[in-house]
Amino acid sequence: MSTVDYCFTTFEGFSPIAELGPYRAEDYWQLPEGAPVELIRGELVMSPAPRSAHQIMVGELYAVLWTAAKTSGGLAIVSPADVVLSDSTILQPDVLYIAKHRRGIVGDRVNGPPDLVVEVLSQGAERRDRVAKLDAYARYEVPEFWIVDYRARMIDFLVLENGRYVVMNTAEGKYQSPRLPELSIDLATFWNEVAQRLPAT
């Protein structure tokens, strides 16, 4: 099957996929390297290039995870990087983190659920991240998921419990991962640093 035969889904009105679509990993691997496409429950979902503010935000979050990885021996990886969750679901989280003892899942691709995935909301694609990708990350047991809304200066810190994500509270303006002791954020400091780097709107 050539790429011209593929039917891509876009962000507009995106909702959870109830039934498996027709595409599988072997179709996905035929796409050009670096194509802005994810495989979500058998559907090829295409996205445009993100805005500069989105990418600046991704860089700030990667810096947080890279700092933790440097001290813990874990790995922080920034998109695009394929995370193979099943034959019908291959995602590219904006940033991901893998604890030291699980680094073996990383080869040419990440083969299995990372310990943490981070998605920065893109304008017009919020439902994809908050609904479809959240469902996929829970389905394939990604232990921790951060959803970042930089326009609202909010981060939802979600931890998987009994197959569902639970929102974790912050204490005194700080977040400490309950599963990854090396990961913590002072939110006031973080957002102040972000404000200095985001372009004026």
Backbone as ProteinMPNN parsed JSONL, in Angstrom:
{"seq_chain_A": "MSTVDYCFTTFEGFSPIAELGPYRAEDYWQLPEGAPVELIRGELVMSPAPRSAHQIMVGELYAVLWTAAKTSGGLAIVSPADVVLSDSTILQPDVLYIAKHRRGIVGDRVNGPPDLVVEVLSQGAERRDRVAKLDAYARYEVPEFWIVDYRARMIDFLVLENGRYVVMNTAEGKYQSPRLPELSIDLATFWNEVAQRLPAT", "coords_chain_A": {"N_chain_A": [[0.854, -1.201, 0.0], [0.682, 2.147, -0.96], [1.589, 5.497, 0.133], [-0.217, 7.276, -0.978], [-2.595, 5.986, -1.016], [-3.619, 6.094, 1.491], [-6.008, 7.024, 3.974], [-6.434, 9.791, 5.863], [-7.169, 10.871, 9.191], [-8.206, 13.94, 10.632], [-7.815, 16.657, 13.065], [-10.264, 17.955, 13.403], [-13.249, 17.977, 15.122], [-12.626, 15.641, 16.448], [-13.111, 12.533, 18.043], [-13.312, 9.808, 20.47], [-12.272, 6.666, 19.135], [-14.414, 4.187, 18.408], [-14.441, 1.657, 17.193], [-11.934, -0.485, 15.812], [-9.872, 0.91, 13.314], [-8.792, 0.525, 9.836], [-5.993, 0.412, 9.593], [-2.642, -0.713, 10.4], [0.419, -1.397, 12.23], [2.272, -2.144, 10.207], [1.411, -0.667, 8.033], [1.783, 1.904, 8.974], [4.59, 2.039, 9.222], [5.301, 2.363, 6.603], [5.039, 4.992, 5.989], [6.601, 8.199, 5.262], [9.634, 8.948, 7.022], [9.359, 10.891, 9.931], [6.878, 11.905, 9.345], [3.956, 13.787, 10.173], [2.092, 12.114, 11.775], [-0.003, 9.95, 13.665], [-0.865, 6.676, 14.818], [-3.874, 5.712, 15.839], [-5.785, 3.487, 17.358], [-6.054, 2.059, 14.937], [-6.572, 4.076, 13.115], [-5.169, 6.565, 11.033], [-3.929, 9.483, 12.137], [-3.514, 12.764, 11.345], [-1.566, 15.721, 11.848], [-1.054, 19.283, 11.667], [2.033, 21.235, 11.553], [3.101, 22.217, 14.799], [2.414, 25.311, 16.606], [4.738, 27.997, 17.345], [4.711, 28.724, 20.074], [3.762, 26.413, 21.268], [5.914, 24.657, 20.792], [7.967, 25.903, 22.199], [6.991, 25.562, 24.757], [7.065, 22.773, 24.913], [9.839, 22.441, 24.882], [10.528, 23.594, 27.362], [9.32, 21.8, 29.15], [10.628, 19.446, 28.468], [13.167, 20.142, 29.408], [12.756, 20.064, 32.162], [12.251, 17.31, 32.551], [14.586, 16.221, 31.465], [16.515, 17.151, 33.252], [15.793, 15.713, 35.548], [16.239, 13.129, 34.572], [18.972, 13.16, 34.187], [20.022, 13.054, 36.746], [18.892, 10.739, 37.762], [19.348, 8.642, 36.052], [17.446, 7.925, 34.273], [15.544, 8.312, 31.173], [14.774, 11.025, 29.092], [12.778, 11.975, 26.423], [12.091, 13.81, 23.504], [9.425, 14.725, 21.295], [9.505, 14.326, 17.676], [8.931, 10.958, 18.444], [8.409, 7.596, 18.102], [6.084, 5.756, 19.972], [5.368, 2.593, 20.555], [2.508, 1.05, 21.221], [0.705, -0.923, 20.581], [-0.252, -3.131, 17.871], [-2.085, -1.612, 16.571], [-1.915, 0.932, 17.585], [0.178, 3.58, 17.709], [1.857, 6.112, 19.092], [2.944, 9.574, 19.395], [3.974, 11.168, 21.838], [4.381, 14.527, 23.17], [6.499, 14.896, 24.976], [8.366, 12.443, 26.721], [9.08, 10.184, 29.442], [11.272, 7.802, 30.809], [11.944, 5.544, 33.321], [15.027, 4.583, 34.955], [15.317, 1.76, 35.372], [13.763, 0.746, 33.359], [14.787, 1.297, 30.914], [15.364, -0.454, 28.904], [13.251, -0.716, 27.125], [13.655, 0.984, 25.087], [14.63, 1.244, 21.833], [15.194, 1.479, 18.427], [12.774, 2.559, 18.439], [10.319, 3.393, 20.969], [9.304, 0.764, 22.727], [6.615, -0.087, 24.096], [4.778, 1.023, 27.05], [5.781, 4.223, 28.208], [7.036, 5.545, 31.386], [6.024, 8.007, 31.94], [4.063, 10.275, 30.095], [3.787, 13.322, 28.29], [1.571, 15.715, 27.101], [1.184, 18.619, 25.285], [-1.366, 20.826, 24.876], [-2.726, 21.488, 21.703], [-4.032, 24.145, 19.813], [-7.307, 23.7, 18.736], [-7.066, 20.976, 18.743], [-7.662, 19.876, 21.15], [-9.525, 17.951, 21.995], [-8.519, 15.612, 20.922], [-6.182, 15.126, 22.475], [-7.195, 15.182, 25.104], [-9.192, 13.292, 25.109], [-9.123, 11.089, 23.056], [-6.337, 10.347, 23.05], [-5.862, 10.224, 25.78], [-7.54, 8.072, 26.439], [-6.208, 6.047, 25.028], [-3.67, 5.998, 26.292], [-4.418, 5.212, 28.858], [-5.581, 2.743, 28.292], [-3.384, 1.232, 27.487], [-1.854, 1.274, 29.704], [-0.102, 3.396, 30.616], [1.615, 4.769, 33.228], [1.647, 7.455, 34.206], [0.463, 10.675, 33.252], [0.725, 13.826, 31.902], [-1.166, 16.647, 31.151], [-0.908, 19.571, 29.444], [-1.891, 22.881, 29.432], [-0.921, 25.611, 28.126], [-1.93, 28.106, 27.554], [-3.83, 28.572, 29.501], [-2.219, 28.332, 31.64], [-1.996, 25.896, 33.097], [-1.541, 22.623, 34.412], [-2.605, 19.361, 34.202], [-2.058, 16.792, 36.297], [-1.972, 13.477, 36.003], [-2.528, 10.248, 37.283], [-2.456, 6.774, 36.828], [-4.878, 4.665, 38.106], [-6.278, 1.661, 38.842], [-6.964, 1.277, 36.137], [-7.954, 3.745, 35.335], [-7.451, 7.281, 34.954], [-6.497, 9.436, 37.561], [-6.761, 12.65, 38.907], [-4.067, 14.342, 40.313], [-3.315, 16.156, 43.265], [-1.661, 19.295, 43.94], [0.791, 20.501, 46.271], [1.271, 23.288, 48.195], [1.902, 24.776, 45.908], [3.57, 23.105, 44.507], [4.407, 20.203, 42.594], [4.79, 16.792, 43.118], [5.745, 13.824, 41.74], [4.051, 10.829, 42.452], [5.046, 8.371, 41.799], [7.487, 8.568, 40.626], [10.127, 9.496, 42.14], [12.145, 11.286, 41.47], [10.999, 13.275, 39.983], [9.721, 16.439, 40.141], [7.996, 19.597, 40.348], [8.216, 23.03, 40.825], [5.657, 25.051, 40.559], [5.14, 27.854, 40.32], [7.683, 28.927, 39.794], [8.257, 27.547, 37.44], [6.205, 28.439, 35.62], [6.797, 31.134, 35.55], [9.287, 31.125, 34.286], [8.499, 30.089, 31.825], [6.859, 32.186, 30.922], [8.722, 34.135, 30.288], [9.733, 33.254, 27.937], [7.769, 32.616, 26.064], [6.248, 33.778, 23.037], [4.918, 37.093, 22.582], [1.396, 37.666, 22.616]], "CA_chain_A": [[0.0, 0.0, 0.0], [1.473, 3.364, -1.008], [1.05, 6.562, 0.978], [-1.331, 7.973, -1.632], [-3.816, 5.223, -0.782], [-4.038, 6.226, 2.88], [-7.037, 7.989, 4.345], [-6.011, 10.347, 7.148], [-8.122, 11.576, 10.041], [-7.649, 15.189, 11.133], [-8.242, 17.031, 14.4], [-11.573, 18.592, 13.479], [-14.329, 17.175, 15.686], [-12.107, 14.306, 16.764], [-13.693, 11.889, 19.218], [-12.725, 8.48, 20.633], [-12.567, 5.703, 18.074], [-15.111, 3.079, 19.049], [-14.025, 0.409, 16.562], [-10.61, -0.414, 15.193], [-9.789, 1.29, 11.916], [-8.194, -0.484, 8.954], [-4.538, 0.466, 9.485], [-1.861, -1.375, 11.432], [1.803, -0.938, 12.292], [2.971, -2.323, 8.933], [1.046, 0.478, 7.198], [2.413, 3.093, 9.564], [6.024, 2.055, 8.929], [5.502, 2.731, 5.202], [4.995, 6.45, 5.859], [7.927, 8.823, 5.29], [10.139, 9.235, 8.357], [9.061, 12.241, 10.381], [5.527, 12.335, 8.958], [3.197, 14.217, 11.358], [0.962, 11.188, 11.819], [-0.035, 8.934, 14.708], [-1.793, 5.572, 14.583], [-4.714, 5.618, 17.036], [-6.805, 2.438, 17.194], [-6.221, 1.691, 13.54], [-6.795, 5.252, 12.272], [-4.013, 7.428, 10.858], [-4.346, 10.823, 12.533], [-2.505, 13.711, 10.886], [-1.62, 17.051, 12.461], [-0.141, 20.274, 11.081], [3.155, 21.602, 12.42], [2.624, 23.005, 15.937], [2.795, 26.715, 16.688], [6.002, 28.204, 18.043], [4.484, 28.708, 21.52], [3.664, 24.993, 21.644], [7.245, 24.055, 20.791], [8.711, 26.479, 23.325], [6.473, 24.883, 25.946], [7.625, 21.415, 24.885], [11.235, 22.551, 25.291], [10.586, 23.835, 28.805], [8.969, 20.55, 29.843], [11.745, 18.524, 28.248], [14.257, 20.54, 30.307], [12.418, 19.539, 33.496], [12.429, 15.854, 32.569], [15.999, 15.934, 31.204], [17.23, 17.381, 34.51], [15.514, 14.555, 36.403], [16.897, 11.956, 33.996], [20.418, 13.289, 34.363], [20.375, 12.646, 38.104], [18.331, 9.428, 38.12], [19.718, 7.592, 35.094], [16.337, 7.668, 33.367], [15.636, 8.897, 29.838], [13.755, 11.968, 28.643], [12.786, 12.007, 24.961], [11.161, 14.802, 22.975], [8.797, 14.356, 20.028], [8.766, 13.111, 17.378], [9.494, 9.647, 18.745], [7.315, 6.629, 18.084], [5.833, 4.903, 21.125], [4.574, 1.48, 20.038], [1.687, 0.492, 22.293], [0.106, -2.145, 20.046], [-0.214, -3.17, 16.411], [-3.038, -0.634, 16.052], [-1.747, 2.227, 18.244], [1.548, 4.085, 17.798], [1.679, 7.527, 19.404], [4.128, 10.425, 19.518], [3.768, 12.202, 22.861], [5.282, 15.669, 23.03], [7.681, 14.559, 25.773], [8.15, 11.231, 27.503], [10.123, 9.881, 30.425], [11.403, 6.379, 31.127], [12.783, 5.337, 34.498], [16.291, 3.891, 34.701], [15.202, 0.293, 35.319], [12.956, 0.349, 32.197], [15.4, 1.836, 29.698], [15.447, -1.514, 27.905], [12.174, -0.647, 26.132], [14.05, 1.94, 24.053], [15.516, 0.82, 20.75], [14.934, 2.465, 17.381], [11.509, 3.135, 18.885], [9.973, 3.047, 22.342], [8.456, -0.421, 22.586], [5.847, -0.274, 25.32], [4.385, 2.278, 27.695], [6.743, 4.955, 29.044], [6.581, 5.79, 32.752], [5.305, 9.274, 31.919], [3.933, 10.974, 28.827], [3.336, 14.705, 28.425], [0.978, 16.291, 25.903], [0.881, 20.049, 25.333], [-2.561, 20.996, 24.054], [-2.643, 22.299, 20.497], [-5.306, 24.807, 19.545], [-8.126, 22.96, 17.798], [-6.856, 19.53, 18.873], [-7.772, 19.546, 22.563], [-10.286, 16.708, 22.192], [-7.643, 14.471, 20.615], [-5.303, 14.846, 23.607], [-7.943, 14.976, 26.349], [-10.135, 12.176, 25.004], [-8.627, 9.924, 22.324], [-5.02, 9.9, 23.513], [-6.011, 9.82, 27.177], [-8.095, 6.721, 26.408], [-5.164, 5.116, 24.582], [-2.648, 5.863, 27.33], [-4.984, 4.401, 29.945], [-5.799, 1.381, 27.777], [-2.097, 0.53, 27.428], [-1.283, 1.326, 31.06], [0.937, 4.393, 30.881], [1.334, 5.068, 34.636], [1.461, 8.863, 34.533], [0.157, 11.467, 32.062], [0.542, 15.249, 32.175], [-1.798, 17.417, 30.082], [-0.46, 20.943, 29.683], [-2.583, 23.958, 28.729], [-0.068, 26.773, 28.406], [-2.708, 29.34, 27.483], [-4.476, 28.735, 30.813], [-1.175, 28.123, 32.661], [-2.466, 24.786, 33.921], [-1.1, 21.262, 34.114], [-3.322, 18.28, 34.873], [-1.166, 15.683, 36.615], [-2.841, 12.304, 36.081], [-1.874, 8.981, 37.624], [-3.34, 5.648, 36.533], [-5.295, 3.842, 39.238], [-7.333, 0.719, 38.455], [-7.347, 1.45, 34.741], [-8.472, 5.09, 35.062], [-6.585, 8.344, 35.437], [-6.955, 10.236, 38.692], [-6.045, 13.919, 38.982], [-3.297, 14.482, 41.542], [-3.273, 17.506, 43.812], [-0.361, 19.881, 44.246], [0.909, 20.957, 47.66], [2.03, 24.538, 48.325], [2.389, 25.206, 44.61], [4.557, 22.174, 43.959], [3.944, 18.858, 42.265], [5.749, 15.698, 43.282], [5.216, 12.581, 41.197], [3.98, 9.783, 43.478], [5.675, 7.14, 41.32], [8.836, 8.86, 40.171], [10.596, 10.439, 43.158], [13.053, 12.291, 40.907], [10.237, 14.263, 39.229], [8.932, 17.418, 40.881], [7.964, 20.915, 39.715], [7.724, 24.215, 41.521], [4.844, 25.581, 39.469], [5.324, 29.302, 40.157], [8.96, 29.122, 39.117], [8.129, 27.006, 36.092], [5.403, 29.313, 34.765], [7.542, 32.387, 35.372], [10.3, 30.882, 33.248], [7.784, 29.951, 30.556], [6.388, 33.518, 30.515], [9.844, 34.881, 29.723], [10.145, 32.678, 26.661], [6.689, 32.542, 25.097], [6.075, 35.009, 22.263], [3.775, 37.936, 22.945], [0.203, 37.37, 21.803]], "C_chain_A": [[0.883, 1.241, 0.0], [0.825, 4.447, -0.164], [-0.131, 7.264, 0.333], [-2.644, 7.237, -1.42], [-4.378, 5.446, 0.615], [-5.134, 7.275, 3.023], [-6.707, 8.48, 5.753], [-7.177, 11.017, 7.865], [-7.442, 12.853, 10.521], [-8.242, 15.51, 12.493], [-9.699, 17.451, 14.478], [-12.628, 17.62, 14.007], [-13.895, 15.795, 16.128], [-12.718, 13.768, 18.046], [-13.106, 10.485, 19.336], [-13.16, 7.532, 19.522], [-13.152, 4.451, 18.703], [-14.647, 1.729, 18.501], [-12.654, 0.598, 15.914], [-10.717, -0.021, 13.73], [-8.996, 0.266, 11.122], [-6.675, -0.569, 8.987], [-3.845, -0.185, 10.669], [-0.413, -0.88, 11.347], [2.511, -1.068, 10.941], [2.621, -1.211, 7.948], [1.757, 1.737, 7.679], [3.888, 3.172, 9.188], [6.314, 2.397, 7.473], [5.472, 4.243, 4.978], [6.414, 7.019, 5.856], [8.355, 9.11, 6.722], [9.865, 10.69, 8.712], [7.685, 12.742, 9.983], [4.723, 12.689, 10.213], [1.917, 13.405, 11.54], [1.129, 10.262, 13.019], [-1.054, 7.872, 14.308], [-2.585, 5.37, 15.874], [-5.855, 4.655, 16.758], [-7.123, 2.196, 15.717], [-6.548, 2.836, 12.606], [-5.506, 6.073, 12.206], [-4.457, 8.868, 11.087], [-3.218, 11.799, 12.212], [-2.683, 15.05, 11.589], [-0.702, 18.003, 11.702], [1.023, 20.533, 12.026], [2.629, 22.464, 13.567], [3.108, 24.437, 15.885], [4.068, 26.864, 17.515], [5.822, 28.17, 19.558], [4.396, 27.279, 22.046], [5.056, 24.384, 21.764], [8.135, 24.621, 21.893], [8.291, 25.792, 24.619], [7.033, 23.462, 26.035], [9.081, 21.44, 25.338], [11.397, 22.771, 26.779], [10.294, 22.558, 29.594], [10.061, 19.502, 29.672], [12.897, 18.852, 29.183], [14.014, 20.015, 31.72], [12.709, 18.04, 33.566], [13.886, 15.468, 32.319], [16.821, 16.117, 32.477], [17.025, 16.209, 35.459], [16.249, 13.317, 35.898], [18.403, 11.978, 34.225], [20.853, 12.82, 35.749], [19.95, 11.219, 38.431], [18.809, 8.294, 37.226], [18.578, 7.211, 34.181], [16.583, 8.29, 32.009], [14.478, 9.862, 29.627], [13.888, 12.087, 27.134], [11.721, 12.985, 24.5], [10.643, 14.337, 21.617], [9.569, 14.968, 18.847], [9.561, 11.841, 17.704], [8.33, 8.673, 18.843], [7.275, 5.813, 19.373], [4.866, 3.818, 20.663], [3.828, 0.833, 21.199], [0.981, -0.786, 21.873], [0.219, -2.101, 18.536], [-1.127, -2.118, 15.794], [-2.869, 0.755, 16.659], [-0.265, 2.55, 18.422], [1.443, 5.6, 17.956], [3.021, 8.251, 19.477], [3.844, 11.505, 20.563], [4.77, 13.332, 22.706], [6.59, 15.449, 23.777], [7.359, 13.266, 26.51], [9.343, 10.976, 28.409], [10.082, 8.383, 30.732], [12.382, 6.229, 32.286], [13.984, 4.459, 34.153], [16.108, 2.395, 34.513], [14.382, -0.19, 34.129], [13.555, 0.846, 30.885], [15.511, 0.805, 28.587], [14.329, -1.479, 26.874], [12.524, 0.291, 24.977], [15.036, 1.296, 23.091], [15.436, 1.886, 19.675], [13.641, 3.221, 17.688], [11.345, 2.82, 20.365], [8.932, 1.934, 22.262], [7.756, -0.728, 23.895], [5.577, 1.049, 25.993], [5.527, 2.934, 28.459], [6.199, 5.093, 30.461], [5.767, 7.069, 32.854], [5.233, 9.775, 30.484], [3.38, 12.369, 29.106], [2.779, 15.153, 27.082], [0.684, 17.762, 26.156], [-0.279, 20.283, 24.377], [-2.289, 21.92, 22.874], [-4.014, 22.892, 20.213], [-6.06, 24.056, 18.457], [-8.006, 21.457, 17.926], [-7.004, 19.063, 20.317], [-8.484, 18.213, 22.796], [-9.436, 15.477, 21.887], [-6.804, 14.106, 21.823], [-6.088, 14.472, 24.859], [-8.868, 13.763, 26.309], [-9.482, 10.96, 24.345], [-7.286, 9.429, 22.849], [-5.06, 9.524, 24.988], [-6.537, 8.39, 27.258], [-7.023, 5.706, 26.022], [-4.097, 4.918, 25.647], [-3.157, 5.037, 28.504], [-5.124, 2.949, 29.513], [-4.501, 0.576, 27.803], [-1.229, 0.8, 28.651], [-0.031, 2.197, 31.173], [0.681, 4.927, 32.292], [1.03, 6.529, 34.944], [1.369, 9.684, 33.244], [-0.055, 12.917, 32.498], [-0.077, 15.896, 30.948], [-1.553, 18.886, 30.377], [-1.241, 21.914, 28.797], [-1.817, 25.245, 29.029], [-0.833, 28.082, 28.314], [-3.4, 29.634, 28.815], [-3.48, 28.609, 31.963], [-1.598, 27.042, 33.653], [-1.834, 23.484, 33.451], [-1.981, 20.308, 34.906], [-2.34, 17.135, 35.061], [-2.033, 14.461, 36.886], [-2.024, 11.05, 36.368], [-2.889, 7.857, 37.44], [-3.608, 4.835, 37.792], [-6.473, 2.98, 38.799], [-7.88, 1.001, 37.056], [-7.889, 2.815, 34.375], [-7.508, 6.128, 35.612], [-7.272, 9.151, 36.534], [-6.111, 11.503, 38.737], [-5.362, 14.039, 40.341], [-3.274, 15.946, 41.976], [-1.824, 17.986, 43.953], [-0.371, 20.353, 45.695], [1.81, 22.181, 47.697], [2.678, 24.942, 46.992], [3.429, 24.309, 43.986], [3.887, 20.843, 43.634], [5.089, 17.883, 42.429], [5.108, 14.431, 42.736], [5.19, 11.513, 42.28], [4.712, 8.501, 43.075], [7.12, 7.338, 40.895], [9.428, 9.908, 41.103], [11.512, 11.528, 42.616], [12.319, 13.421, 40.192], [9.397, 15.143, 40.137], [9.018, 18.748, 40.151], [7.467, 21.948, 40.712], [6.977, 25.017, 40.467], [5.018, 27.08, 39.266], [6.615, 29.599, 39.409], [8.88, 28.68, 37.662], [7.374, 27.968, 35.181], [6.066, 30.674, 34.571], [8.599, 32.245, 34.289], [9.649, 30.761, 31.874], [7.37, 31.321, 30.032], [7.493, 34.342, 29.876], [10.2, 34.425, 28.311], [9.035, 32.649, 25.614], [6.572, 33.849, 24.323], [4.862, 35.8, 22.724], [2.609, 37.632, 22.03], [-0.686, 38.596, 21.727]], "O_chain_A": [[1.745, 1.382, 0.867], [-0.342, 4.338, 0.213], [-0.978, 7.802, 1.046], [-3.71, 7.817, -1.627], [-5.501, 5.03, 0.898], [-5.177, 8.268, 2.296], [-6.699, 7.706, 6.709], [-8.043, 11.638, 7.248], [-6.24, 12.854, 10.787], [-9.059, 14.756, 13.021], [-10.316, 17.313, 15.534], [-12.869, 16.57, 13.411], [-14.709, 14.873, 16.177], [-12.824, 14.495, 19.034], [-12.464, 10.011, 18.399], [-14.29, 7.603, 19.037], [-12.471, 3.739, 19.441], [-14.48, 0.772, 19.257], [-12.278, 1.704, 15.525], [-11.549, -0.552, 12.994], [-8.572, -0.752, 11.67], [-6.109, -1.528, 8.462], [-4.369, -0.214, 11.783], [-0.073, -0.054, 10.499], [3.279, -0.181, 10.568], [3.449, -0.848, 7.112], [2.265, 2.527, 6.882], [4.388, 4.251, 8.869], [7.459, 2.693, 7.133], [5.838, 4.72, 3.904], [7.331, 6.394, 6.389], [7.523, 9.478, 7.552], [10.101, 11.598, 7.915], [7.351, 13.895, 10.257], [4.795, 11.972, 11.212], [0.81, 13.937, 11.468], [2.238, 9.844, 13.352], [-1.988, 8.144, 13.553], [-2.04, 4.914, 16.88], [-6.78, 4.972, 16.01], [-8.283, 2.138, 15.308], [-6.782, 2.609, 11.419], [-4.831, 6.252, 13.219], [-5.261, 9.407, 10.327], [-2.11, 11.68, 12.736], [-3.804, 15.464, 11.888], [0.315, 17.579, 11.153], [0.998, 20.097, 13.176], [1.802, 23.347, 13.343], [4.088, 24.748, 15.208], [4.429, 25.974, 18.285], [6.682, 27.645, 20.265], [4.891, 26.974, 23.131], [5.346, 23.677, 22.729], [8.961, 23.904, 22.457], [9.125, 25.479, 25.469], [7.426, 23.009, 27.111], [9.514, 20.566, 26.088], [12.298, 22.206, 27.398], [10.954, 22.277, 30.594], [10.38, 18.764, 30.603], [13.544, 17.943, 29.703], [14.945, 19.575, 32.394], [13.332, 17.561, 34.514], [14.374, 14.495, 32.894], [17.723, 15.326, 32.752], [17.971, 15.759, 36.105], [16.811, 12.553, 36.682], [19.026, 10.936, 34.431], [21.933, 12.25, 35.903], [20.564, 10.56, 39.271], [18.693, 7.123, 37.587], [18.707, 6.276, 33.391], [17.69, 8.742, 31.715], [13.333, 9.546, 29.95], [14.99, 12.28, 26.62], [10.605, 13.003, 25.019], [11.342, 13.639, 20.882], [10.212, 16.007, 18.998], [10.709, 11.684, 17.29], [7.376, 8.908, 19.585], [8.283, 5.256, 19.808], [3.692, 4.088, 20.411], [4.42, 0.162, 22.045], [0.69, -1.64, 22.711], [0.734, -1.131, 17.98], [-0.967, -1.766, 14.625], [-3.601, 1.673, 16.291], [0.447, 1.889, 19.178], [0.986, 6.289, 17.044], [4.079, 7.633, 19.602], [3.508, 12.636, 20.208], [5.867, 13.136, 22.182], [7.663, 15.777, 23.271], [6.21, 13.026, 26.881], [10.447, 11.473, 28.184], [9.017, 7.788, 30.891], [13.507, 6.728, 32.234], [13.959, 3.696, 33.187], [16.683, 1.815, 33.592], [14.298, -1.395, 33.893], [12.888, 0.816, 29.851], [15.732, 1.169, 27.432], [14.433, -2.144, 25.843], [11.779, 0.382, 24.001], [16.122, 0.864, 23.478], [15.59, 3.071, 19.967], [13.444, 4.357, 17.258], [12.134, 2.072, 20.943], [7.817, 2.145, 21.785], [8.236, -1.524, 24.702], [6.086, 2.085, 25.564], [6.179, 2.28, 29.274], [5.032, 4.792, 30.711], [4.924, 7.209, 33.739], [6.215, 9.71, 29.745], [2.604, 12.567, 30.041], [3.429, 14.994, 26.048], [0.014, 18.109, 27.128], [-0.179, 19.968, 23.191], [-1.701, 22.991, 23.026], [-5.034, 22.218, 20.356], [-5.519, 23.804, 17.38], [-8.762, 20.724, 17.288], [-6.531, 17.984, 20.675], [-8.104, 17.443, 23.678], [-9.603, 14.428, 22.51], [-6.704, 12.931, 22.178], [-5.702, 13.56, 25.591], [-9.281, 13.261, 27.354], [-9.305, 9.924, 24.986], [-7.11, 8.231, 23.069], [-4.364, 8.599, 25.406], [-6.042, 7.588, 28.049], [-6.938, 4.632, 26.616], [-3.663, 3.791, 25.885], [-2.408, 4.248, 29.081], [-4.821, 2.034, 30.279], [-4.511, -0.617, 28.103], [-0.018, 0.579, 28.628], [0.972, 1.784, 31.755], [-0.385, 5.492, 32.533], [0.243, 6.819, 35.845], [2.088, 9.432, 32.278], [-0.898, 13.205, 33.348], [0.418, 15.724, 29.834], [-1.942, 19.389, 31.431], [-1.25, 21.786, 27.573], [-2.039, 25.886, 30.056], [-0.435, 29.073, 28.928], [-3.541, 30.792, 29.21], [-3.851, 28.76, 33.127], [-1.566, 27.237, 34.868], [-1.62, 23.271, 32.258], [-2.096, 20.424, 36.126], [-1.847, 16.571, 34.084], [-2.749, 14.415, 37.886], [-0.97, 10.825, 35.773], [-4.043, 7.979, 37.851], [-2.68, 4.377, 38.458], [-7.53, 3.494, 38.431], [-9.089, 0.967, 36.823], [-8.254, 3.038, 33.221], [-6.83, 5.89, 36.612], [-8.451, 9.494, 36.445], [-4.887, 11.442, 38.62], [-5.991, 13.863, 41.384], [-3.22, 16.853, 41.145], [-0.896, 17.186, 44.067], [-1.435, 20.577, 46.272], [2.968, 22.124, 47.283], [3.826, 25.384, 46.947], [4.102, 24.705, 43.035], [2.942, 20.417, 44.299], [6.2, 18.108, 41.95], [4.053, 14.009, 43.209], [6.194, 11.303, 42.961], [4.968, 7.643, 43.919], [7.887, 6.378, 40.814], [9.244, 11.103, 40.872], [11.646, 12.584, 43.234], [12.936, 14.422, 39.829], [8.484, 14.67, 40.814], [9.979, 19.009, 39.427], [6.435, 21.766, 41.358], [7.596, 25.6, 39.577], [5.042, 27.534, 38.122], [6.636, 30.426, 38.497], [9.377, 29.362, 36.766], [7.846, 28.282, 34.089], [5.901, 31.295, 33.521], [8.783, 33.146, 33.47], [10.176, 31.265, 30.882], [7.508, 31.598, 28.841], [7.22, 35.167, 29.005], [10.889, 35.134, 27.578], [9.314, 32.655, 24.415], [6.776, 34.921, 24.893], [3.887, 35.224, 23.205], [2.781, 37.376, 20.838], [-1.739, 38.557, 21.091]]}, "name": "protein", "num_of_chains": 1, "seq": "MSTVDYCFTTFEGFSPIAELGPYRAEDYWQLPEGAPVELIRGELVMSPAPRSAHQIMVGELYAVLWTAAKTSGGLAIVSPADVVLSDSTILQPDVLYIAKHRRGIVGDRVNGPPDLVVEVLSQGAERRDRVAKLDAYARYEVPEFWIVDYRARMIDFLVLENGRYVVMNTAEGKYQSPRLPELSIDLATFWNEVAQRLPAT"}
